[in-house]
Amino acid sequence: MTYNKQLRSCDDDIHSYDIQQLRSYDDDIHSYDKQQLRSCDDDIHSYDIQQLRLCDDDIHSYDIQ
């Protein structure tokens, strides 16, 4: 019985460790992906908008002149 208890507690430790590891690992990947995607997306949009606006401003100022 004591031996069985040992096995069970050992098993519990392994499972809880695995679950924790997996969960934290998964969270890291997701948060990393989201951050990467978001920052990449933000850069692209702000770059596009700036470029477009600058280009547009140049055209308009050229037209006006």
N, C-alpha and C positions, 0 to 999 in steps of 0.2 A: 504493500500500500504506500509506504513512504517512497518507494522507488517510482511508483505510478505518479505520485504527486510531483516528484522531481521532473519527470517527463512532461507533465502537463504545464508546470510553471516554465520550464525551459521552452516549450512549444509556444506558450503565451508570449514570452519575451520575444521570440523570433518573429511571431506574427505582428505584434505591436511595433516592433522595430521596422519590419518590412513596410507596414502600412504608413508609418511616419515618414520613412525614407521616400517611399513612392509619392506620398502626398506632397511633401515639401519639394521634391524634385519636380513634380508635375506643376506645382505653383510657380516655381522658378522659371520653368520653360514658358508657361503661359504668360507670366508677367513680362518676361524678357521679350517674347514674341510681340506682345501687345505694345510694349514700349518701342521696340524697334520699328514696328509697323507705323505706330502713331508718329514717332519722330520723323521717320522717312516720309510719311504722308504729309506731315506739316511742312517739312522742308520743300517738298515738291510743290505743294499748293502755294506757299508763300513765294517761292521762286517764280512760279508761273504767273501769279498775280502781279508781282513786281515787274517781271519782264513785260507782261501785257500792258500794264499801266505805263511803264516807261516808254514802250514802243508807241502806245496810243498817244501819250503826251507829246512825244516827238512829232508824230504825224499831225496832230492838231496844231501844235505851235508852228509847224512848217506851213500848214494850210493857212493859218491866220497871217503869217508873214507873207 
